[in-house]
Amino acid sequence: MNAGEIHRSGSAEAPARQSPDRPPRVAVLVPCYNEEITIGAVVRDLRAALSDGDIHVEIHVYDNNSTDGTTEAARAAGALTRRERLQGKGHVIRRMFADIEADFYLLIDGDGTYEAAAAPRMLDLARTDGLDMVTGTRRHEARAAYRAGHVLGNRVLTGLVVALFGRGQSDMLSGYRVFSRRFVKSFPALSSGFETETELTVHALQLNMAVGEVETRYVERPEGSFSKLSTYRDGFRILGTIVNLLKQERPFLFFSAIGTICGILGLLVGSRAILDFMEFHRVPHLPSAVLAMGFELLAALSFVCGLILNSVALARQEVKRLSYLSYRAPLREWSGS
């Protein structure tokens, strides 16, 4: 297997199918990079929190080229481990979603900042209400747990997504989520880094999926553990992802905004030439008139491109919708509810 090694016994997993004759399979997905200090406790706490109830749980830890003992610590705690060699959280999530078969997927970071006790509540909400995504919204008490810059950035980016896509969630950048099988298997997973949370949120919004939220406690990292998130670098990457998703998913809005700006610039630049022509019946400032005409042509082209690409985006959305609908709804059929 050239993309990574898997450490477990038995044959390859068969596709999971919901059935009232067996408990639902829950795959806990933990992407990790240099989390030797915390990963063991994360695995043990999740196993303890999910030990009660009628579910079958497997915990998968994907090591993203760690230079410490992350894999060994996870394996010692009882997790199934695999290595993903393409660097970046988005690459890890793409690999997890492709490799693992389950009825529900619980995604959580391996840094020990999320509350394991919230996992059963999130799963129960997804199962009882048939939701495709449940987000663990972070409630922090210590300022060191959730830095002010990250809080502000999250609010700004979340508000931007709401403004552009019509609705959103209160904590768009949370890394603690539960997904249905049909969400995971219809998710294109195009991003490579921390912007993957934005992509997950927009995917749910574009297909009008049933989503929910559960409040969870968010704590600071233990001593010796360090965040891999760069406030400015990753913030700009997330902003770029939002713009790119707007261009792909709502191209008419994107290109009509460009067309409107070009049209206004054309009018401003060409207003003097228009006034001169109305008064003198000639255009003495020819360069301004040519520049204004260029802006107006760009405006017209932008609107036309928006109309054409809007049809393409609609076709892509229909394909994603059909892929999504090819899997059964995440209802609690096995319990008779």
Wavefront OBJ file of the C-alpha trace (Angstrom):
o trace
v 0.000 0.000 0.000
v 2.044 2.960 -1.277
v -0.031 5.734 0.298
v 0.342 4.533 3.877
v 0.422 1.581 6.207
v -2.463 0.246 8.239
v -1.925 -1.560 11.522
v -4.751 -3.943 12.329
v -5.661 -7.609 11.996
v -8.276 -9.160 9.759
v -9.365 -8.569 6.193
v -10.421 -5.350 4.521
v -13.599 -3.722 5.723
v -16.786 -4.363 3.806
v -19.177 -1.487 3.123
v -21.410 -0.759 6.094
v -25.158 -1.078 5.640
v -27.725 0.028 8.150
v -29.782 -2.871 9.370
v -32.098 -3.400 12.324
v -30.308 -6.708 12.978
v -27.053 -5.136 14.140
v -25.896 -2.120 16.155
v -24.794 0.905 14.123
v -21.084 1.183 13.434
v -19.473 4.433 14.574
v -16.017 5.338 13.278
v -14.131 7.832 15.417
v -11.697 9.724 13.181
v -8.707 11.431 14.820
v -6.266 13.295 12.533
v -2.926 13.845 14.304
v 0.360 15.609 13.862
v 2.851 15.448 16.742
v 0.246 14.752 19.461
v 2.153 12.154 21.482
v 1.367 13.992 24.726
v -2.425 14.003 24.267
v -3.480 11.260 21.870
v -3.449 8.412 24.394
v -5.812 10.239 26.747
v -8.048 11.270 23.829
v -8.446 7.659 22.693
v -9.080 6.346 26.212
v -11.585 9.110 27.065
v -13.524 8.558 23.838
v -13.621 4.804 24.356
v -14.939 5.300 27.903
v -17.518 7.890 26.819
v -18.840 5.683 24.006
v -18.700 2.368 25.867
v -22.351 2.509 26.916
v -25.166 2.177 24.425
v -26.104 0.067 21.404
v -23.279 1.075 19.090
v -20.125 -0.567 17.781
v -17.175 1.855 17.991
v -13.816 1.793 16.216
v -11.268 4.555 16.845
v -8.997 5.405 13.894
v -5.941 7.612 14.367
v -4.271 8.909 11.197
v -0.723 10.112 11.777
v 0.201 12.938 9.399
v 4.001 12.491 9.331
v 4.575 13.026 13.056
v 8.153 13.151 14.267
v 7.306 12.009 17.807
v 5.648 8.868 19.180
v 2.060 9.732 18.178
v 1.420 6.435 16.391
v 2.855 4.306 19.198
v 0.869 6.186 21.872
v -2.371 5.830 19.901
v -1.795 2.130 19.284
v -0.985 1.554 22.957
v -4.317 3.163 23.875
v -6.168 0.729 21.592
v -6.702 2.773 18.418
v -6.324 1.552 14.845
v -3.535 3.586 13.255
v -2.605 4.586 9.756
v -0.163 7.080 8.254
v -1.095 9.737 5.701
v 1.976 11.116 3.922
v 0.370 14.131 2.216
v 0.803 16.934 4.740
v -2.309 18.824 5.821
v -5.529 18.181 7.716
v -7.600 18.296 4.540
v -5.538 15.488 3.020
v -5.999 13.393 6.163
v -9.775 13.864 6.223
v -10.016 12.995 2.512
v -8.151 9.748 3.184
v -10.258 8.911 6.234
v -13.531 9.482 4.422
v -12.374 7.329 1.506
v -10.934 4.445 3.535
v -13.371 3.873 6.377
v -16.870 2.380 6.216
v -19.382 3.098 8.973
v -22.911 4.321 9.654
v -21.766 7.422 11.545
v -18.433 9.212 11.698
v -17.194 11.206 14.684
v -14.397 13.625 13.761
v -12.281 15.049 16.588
v -8.825 16.602 16.887
v -6.158 14.696 18.776
v -4.997 17.652 20.890
v -7.173 16.938 23.925
v -9.063 20.259 23.772
v -12.514 18.821 23.059
v -14.772 17.238 25.660
v -15.139 13.489 25.081
v -18.332 13.449 27.176
v -20.116 15.432 24.424
v -19.627 12.630 21.876
v -22.618 10.493 23.018
v -24.883 13.567 22.970
v -23.798 14.475 19.448
v -24.286 10.920 18.187
v -27.659 10.587 19.869
v -28.886 13.832 18.276
v -27.726 12.679 14.838
v -29.362 9.259 15.225
v -32.618 10.412 16.835
v -33.286 13.322 14.458
v -31.701 11.770 11.364
v -29.167 14.584 10.954
v -26.335 14.548 8.441
v -24.011 16.755 10.483
v -23.843 17.724 14.145
v -21.236 20.295 15.174
v -19.743 20.561 18.641
v -19.859 24.310 19.318
v -17.054 25.375 21.611
v -17.681 26.935 25.028
v -14.442 28.018 26.661
v -13.780 29.262 30.158
v -9.999 29.871 30.028
v -8.723 32.563 27.636
v -5.698 30.407 26.839
v -7.989 27.692 25.464
v -9.406 29.822 22.680
v -7.317 32.877 21.858
v -9.100 36.188 21.233
v -7.726 36.393 17.692
v -9.117 32.959 16.848
v -12.516 33.858 18.355
v -12.706 37.060 16.292
v -11.550 35.305 13.131
v -14.117 32.543 13.604
v -16.922 35.066 14.045
v -15.898 37.095 11.007
v -15.519 34.064 8.735
v -18.725 32.463 10.024
v -20.605 35.723 9.423
v -19.176 35.901 5.907
v -20.411 32.391 5.106
v -23.876 33.260 6.445
v -23.955 36.423 4.306
v -22.836 34.610 1.146
v -24.688 31.312 1.477
v -27.796 32.432 3.372
v -27.284 30.439 6.557
v -24.565 28.803 8.572
v -23.568 27.556 12.004
v -22.469 29.357 15.122
v -19.018 27.698 15.155
v -18.050 27.035 11.557
v -14.406 26.216 12.339
v -15.047 23.596 15.017
v -13.102 20.382 14.471
v -15.567 18.309 16.518
v -18.362 16.902 14.349
v -20.579 13.901 13.694
v -21.461 12.967 10.106
v -23.841 10.529 8.506
v -22.534 8.034 5.982
v -24.258 9.838 3.124
v -22.569 13.116 4.070
v -19.119 11.509 4.122
v -19.480 9.575 0.873
v -20.848 12.572 -1.060
v -18.242 15.043 0.255
v -15.743 16.037 -2.478
v -12.907 16.923 -0.003
v -10.876 19.277 -2.179
v -9.000 21.325 0.424
v -5.635 20.389 1.897
v -5.319 22.204 5.236
v -7.340 23.687 8.090
v -9.772 25.238 5.607
v -11.431 21.821 5.378
v -13.914 22.796 8.146
v -15.189 25.599 5.906
v -15.596 23.137 3.051
v -17.528 20.750 5.303
v -19.916 23.521 6.352
v -20.529 24.805 2.820
v -21.137 21.249 1.555
v -23.952 20.857 4.093
v -25.397 24.291 3.240
v -25.340 23.761 -0.524
v -27.260 20.483 -0.307
v -29.634 21.830 2.365
v -28.742 18.966 4.700
v -30.313 18.499 8.106
v -27.747 19.761 10.617
v -27.596 20.422 14.341
v -25.342 21.682 17.116
v -24.355 20.512 20.592
v -22.482 22.760 23.004
v -19.223 21.289 24.249
v -16.560 22.447 26.676
v -13.300 23.575 25.078
v -10.149 23.491 27.213
v -6.555 24.575 26.738
v -3.831 22.228 25.604
v -1.749 20.531 28.277
v 1.766 21.786 28.948
v 4.184 20.751 26.216
v 1.503 20.531 23.518
v 1.443 23.207 20.811
v -1.169 24.312 18.276
v -0.359 23.848 14.590
v -2.856 26.563 13.558
v -1.350 29.840 12.325
v -3.766 32.699 13.040
v -2.949 34.825 9.985
v -1.703 32.272 7.459
v -4.560 29.821 7.991
v -7.059 32.678 8.395
v -6.210 33.975 4.916
v -6.316 30.426 3.539
v -9.815 29.980 4.979
v -10.883 33.341 3.524
v -9.508 32.263 0.145
v -11.435 28.992 0.430
v -14.676 30.898 1.077
v -14.099 33.061 -2.013
v -13.225 30.018 -4.121
v -16.306 28.120 -2.922
v -18.444 31.161 -3.711
v -17.020 31.190 -7.247
v -17.664 27.452 -7.669
v -21.037 27.117 -5.959
v -22.627 30.538 -6.677
v -20.823 31.757 -9.801
v -23.526 34.180 -10.920
v -23.284 36.083 -7.622
v -19.474 36.074 -7.840
v -19.186 37.224 -11.456
v -22.118 39.644 -11.288
v -20.346 41.390 -8.394
v -17.226 41.725 -10.587
v -19.405 42.892 -13.484
v -21.121 45.506 -11.338
v -17.774 46.888 -10.151
v -16.444 47.051 -13.726
v -19.659 48.708 -14.914
v -19.479 51.394 -12.238
v -15.794 52.031 -12.989
v -16.644 52.334 -16.675
v -19.311 54.931 -15.966
v -17.009 56.903 -13.682
v -14.125 56.904 -16.174
v -16.355 57.550 -19.180
v -18.625 60.180 -17.656
v -16.404 63.041 -18.834
v -16.322 61.663 -22.381
v -20.111 61.311 -22.349
v -20.593 64.893 -21.150
v -18.122 66.199 -23.779
v -19.954 64.355 -26.552
v -23.339 65.690 -25.403
v -21.979 69.242 -25.390
v -19.493 69.339 -28.301
v -20.564 66.281 -30.326
v -17.012 64.975 -30.237
v -14.778 63.101 -27.795
v -11.587 65.059 -27.047
v -10.498 62.680 -24.251
v -10.255 59.510 -26.342
v -8.112 57.445 -23.892
v -10.752 57.827 -21.170
v -13.449 56.729 -23.600
v -11.439 53.655 -24.647
v -10.749 52.730 -21.008
v -14.434 53.168 -20.141
v -15.423 50.943 -23.061
v -12.948 48.305 -21.829
v -14.536 48.325 -18.362
v -18.025 48.000 -19.834
v -16.955 45.086 -22.034
v -15.478 43.364 -18.978
v -18.752 43.951 -17.153
v -20.761 42.361 -19.955
v -18.375 39.393 -20.162
v -18.571 38.875 -16.388
v -22.354 38.707 -16.453
v -22.310 36.264 -19.381
v -19.687 34.070 -17.658
v -21.790 34.116 -14.501
v -24.871 32.931 -16.388
v -23.004 30.111 -18.143
v -21.116 28.923 -15.057
v -24.315 29.065 -13.015
v -25.727 26.317 -15.235
v -22.526 24.299 -14.767
v -22.711 24.759 -10.990
v -26.339 23.627 -10.989
v -25.361 20.439 -12.857
v -22.536 19.786 -10.346
v -24.924 20.326 -7.468
v -27.400 17.887 -8.969
v -24.662 15.241 -9.275
v -23.651 15.757 -5.633
v -27.282 15.603 -4.592
v -27.819 12.320 -6.423
v -24.673 10.883 -4.819
v -25.950 12.023 -1.434
v -29.375 10.462 -2.022
v -27.856 7.121 -3.052
v -27.284 6.350 0.652
v -29.997 5.699 3.208
v -31.020 8.343 5.711
v -29.313 8.207 9.151
v -32.499 7.289 11.024
v -32.566 5.181 14.146
v -34.201 2.293 12.303
v -32.430 -0.380 14.349
v -34.177 0.743 17.556
v -37.627 0.915 16.013
v -38.043 4.668 16.538
l 1 2 3 4 5 6 7 8 9 10 11 12 13 14 15 16 17 18 19 20 21 22 23 24 25 26 27 28 29 30 31 32 33 34 35 36 37 38 39 40 41 42 43 44 45 46 47 48 49 50 51 52 53 54 55 56 57 58 59 60 61 62 63 64 65 66 67 68 69 70 71 72 73 74 75 76 77 78 79 80 81 82 83 84 85 86 87 88 89 90 91 92 93 94 95 96 97 98 99 100 101 102 103 104 105 106 107 108 109 110 111 112 113 114 115 116 117 118 119 120 121 122 123 124 125 126 127 128 129 130 131 132 133 134 135 136 137 138 139 140 141 142 143 144 145 146 147 148 149 150 151 152 153 154 155 156 157 158 159 160 161 162 163 164 165 166 167 168 169 170 171 172 173 174 175 176 177 178 179 180 181 182 183 184 185 186 187 188 189 190 191 192 193 194 195 196 197 198 199 200 201 202 203 204 205 206 207 208 209 210 211 212 213 214 215 216 217 218 219 220 221 222 223 224 225 226 227 228 229 230 231 232 233 234 235 236 237 238 239 240 241 242 243 244 245 246 247 248 249 250 251 252 253 254 255 256 257 258 259 260 261 262 263 264 265 266 267 268 269 270 271 272 273 274 275 276 277 278 279 280 281 282 283 284 285 286 287 288 289 290 291 292 293 294 295 296 297 298 299 300 301 302 303 304 305 306 307 308 309 310 311 312 313 314 315 316 317 318 319 320 321 322 323 324 325 326 327 328 329 330 331 332 333 334 335 336 337
